Amino acid sequence: MILDEHEKQRLRDLKTDTANKLDCIDLDGYPALDKTDIRLRVYINSVRSCPDRHNLYELLALLRFFHLLDTYEFRPSAVRRFVVVYESLRFNGMSGVTRYKLTPIQVFQFASILGFYRTREKRLCRTALLFVPRKYSKTTSVAALAIDDLLFGDANAQAYVAANSYEQAQICFKEIKGILKNMDPKMRRFKINREKVYNLMPGRSSFARCLASDADKLDGLNASLVILDEYSQADSAELKNVLTSSMGARVNPLTVIITTASEKLNGPFYAELQGYKDILEGKLEDDSVFAHIFEPDIDDEEGSEETWKKVQPHWGVTIQTDYYEHKYREALRSYEDMKAFRTKLLNIFVMDDAQAWITADEAMACKRNVDLEKVTGGPMTMVSMDLSVHDDFSAVSYSLYSETLRSFHIHTDYYFPEGALNNHPNRELYRRWVANGYLKLCKGDVIDYRMIVQDILERSRTLRIVGVGFDAYKSQECVNMLAASGFRDVLRAVPQNYGAFNSPVESFEYALRTGKVSFNDNPINWYCFGNAVLDTDRNENKKPIKISDNRKIDGVITAIMTFYQFNNYERPIR
């Protein structure tokens, strides 16, 4: 995401302020630190003494830890008990069966998750996010939480490991099964099958289960622990919601999200991540959440070893020190490798724009707020429509030309039939757009052309509409309604072939790259641009097309169609 200079400076100042606050904390005033584990103080000192080596959100998480120490009861014994459990477990490592010592940062994470209590019985933390790059050993860490719940949680504990795919969910679940087999080789205390493990010890009916299925097939759950692995890859939050909504009877339910960044900007986690950042920044208040986020700061160079160390907290521990350099050199030779390096090792969300014509970030950098209802002077305006019937959204663009500035402002409205929302593959994304006012819902199962016509009529009160462009193959009903509403003389069919698009594509790109085009602030605009690639036919005519069949680019097409209309506009003879 592109940040303007004001937002960048805000984040710089926030980091400086956070580092200063951490430096002023007197650790001797917190005896619970040494009562917990010496490694907790080691981690805290490592962050406070060298804040430049740690990212903003890691600093904020530490500052928040001290706020919680001042506000809630902290139980060192609860943390020590888990440390003993963890360090007694035998994992299947590269050198065979191995016991691991927790690193200082892991002690801090488990202290934050397990140490705070809001009442005598209830822990404070209900949701934990570990947003870290690959090779951090996050799967091993959370497997230990599942074992602890299975052995020492509620007598009827239910731990679920879930992921976007069965194969991904099995990674963590196989770790759990391996620990139990090392603990009880003859399987006298546990029963293990492919997707479930049972605790057979007297007085307990606890189990752990691997899940990667449709949410509507799950019922009768009573989860005590939910582990969501690689949640950034999820298309929907439905499975997460089903699991977490089953925790109501538990005194100390815990949801743990472990994930690395991905290319899926349309999934639920990308939006949720901003919510976790808002909690750390103090914009939102929710003390039941622990979030540990590792990513570069805004000014960090992606090819710098200092950046690599900042985003990978287990540098030299669970990852070889030359690994990042090797992968970065590979990435310099291939876009696909660079994309993987950025998402999996730098922990940055990346949209696949290898062939992008105008990227989502470039388009978003041109956003400008213009209230069409308050526009004065009746600017010359071209309108264009890309209409669907029932299967997806429709787009209507208004391109306002300023003769004074010799520039264009493009405002695009998007419409979707309400009846088609529940079964649409992108329903989660579309619902967020509807909730935030970016996508207009039409009553019924099909696009309501009367709604579109009425909106164009309303816009014409402040805009001088001199052309309404449409695709002749799929707009006839709406065109007839517009003609009957007084727009007959300005209706123009816009050919959809490459030859017709070549000139407006070039003029549009030139105007945008010279700062002569702006857009209304609507994320659907950036979504459409991020999905568009520029294709060239055998005669070298250019037209934007979809990067794949299920990626919408309607807002791009309607914007280009308005430029076709301007390029072919003939002023009336007076």
PyMOL commands that set and color helices and strands:
alter all, ss='L'
color gray80, all
select helices_A, chain A and resi 5-23+27-29+32-36+38-49+51-53+56-71+76-88+104-114+138-152+166-183+215-217+231-233+238-244+268-281+305-311+323-331+335-345+360-364+372-374+418-420+427-435+449-459+476-490+498-513+523-530+554-567
alter helices_A, ss='H'
color red, helices_A
select strands_A, chain A and resi 73-74+91-93+96-98+116-117+127-131+158-163+190-192+196-199+207-211+225-229+254-259+289-293+380-386+394-402+407-417+440-442+464-470+491-493+517-519+532-536+542-546
alter strands_A, ss='S'
color yellow, strands_A
deselect
rebuild
show_as cartoon
